[in-house]
């Protein structure tokens, strides 16, 4: 990558309503799990950059929270601002929807899409469509909604058509030198990744309500050779939520810690000693000071 004469580098926002597969697509494009995923909507809370570099281009993908209107606390307002701000700052926008589904939540985001930069419609989950002949009429209808620069049907989960998606993005990237070294896959630090992996386990192992009332803060992060000692706190709104997260005889918290530690060891490529506490901070999702301390801008 010494000769950058015709090299292209650009930022690509991945936007869409909650639970359409943004983070799954993001991880598979980057080639490694960087953004956490779960079957629950609104898992992603932060803007996360993931980097894919090949001989011709450096793609800096921006995973954003799912834009939603159901909750109006300060945290969700901040998350929605992340989406709208990202749309202003990137070079290309990927608007991701679910195959054969386009509802009012999608239409809300359609209104946010910029008219002054390339927008590619990504139709995800085509592997769930039994009758593929229905896709063409669906694409025709979508073409009437917005002047998309391209429309690419994919399956993020099955990695179907992802090379075609990259080929659709590449012509729109501006010429320029790489912004990151070619072996870098994210601009987020290890503390951030550790907190996110703990939070993912809350989404995967807890019921429907608890994950949305929780956040995770890394209290200490020490590297000793190939060992990382990590102390994390799970923040909850109420005392009864603390009891639920800990579980009977501490079994739930132990499962969260074990699964998070195993994924950290894979990501960091070394042993991890992980300790987790649960703390109650009432109203944290509406408290600007607490949100800033938890890394929400």
ZIBELHU-V492862 format. One record per backbone hydrogen bond with DSSP energy under -1.0 kcal/mol. CO is the residue of the C=O (numbers start at 1). NH is the residue of the N-H. Records with the same first field share a line. If there is no record, write none. Layout:
CO: NH + NH
//
This chain:
4: 7
7: 176
8: 58
10: 60
11: 91 + 92
12: 62
13: 94
14: 64
15: 96
16: 67
21: 25
22: 26
23: 27
24: 28
25: 29
26: 30
27: 31 + 32
48: 63
50: 61
52: 59
56: 8
57: 54
58: 10
59: 52
60: 12
61: 50
62: 14
63: 48
73: 77
74: 78
75: 79
76: 80
77: 81
78: 82
79: 83
80: 84
81: 85
82: 86
83: 87
85: 89
86: 90
92: 13
93: 120
94: 15
95: 122
97: 124
98: 101
103: 107
104: 108
105: 109
106: 110
107: 111
109: 112
118: 93
119: 149
120: 95
121: 152
122: 97
123: 154
124: 99
125: 128
126: 129
131: 134
132: 135
134: 138
135: 139
136: 140
137: 141
138: 142
139: 143
142: 145
146: 148
150: 121
152: 123
154: 126
155: 160
160: 155
161: 165
162: 166
163: 167
164: 168
165: 169
166: 170
169: 172
170: 173
174: 9
181: 184
185: 51
189: 193
190: 194
191: 195
192: 196
193: 197
194: 198
195: 199
196: 200
197: 201
198: 202
199: 203
200: 204
201: 205
202: 206
209: 212
210: 213
211: 214
215: 235
217: 233
220: 231
222: 229
224: 227
227: 224
228: 273
229: 222
230: 275
231: 219 + 220
232: 277
233: 217
234: 279
235: 215
236: 281
238: 242
239: 243
240: 244
241: 245
242: 246
243: 247
246: 253
247: 250
248: 251
250: 254
251: 255
252: 256
253: 257
254: 258
255: 259
256: 260
257: 261
258: 262
259: 263
260: 264
261: 265
262: 266
263: 267
264: 268
265: 269
271: 228
273: 230
275: 232
277: 234
279: 236
281: 284
283: 286
284: 287
285: 75
287: 291
288: 292
289: 293
290: 294
291: 296
292: 295
//
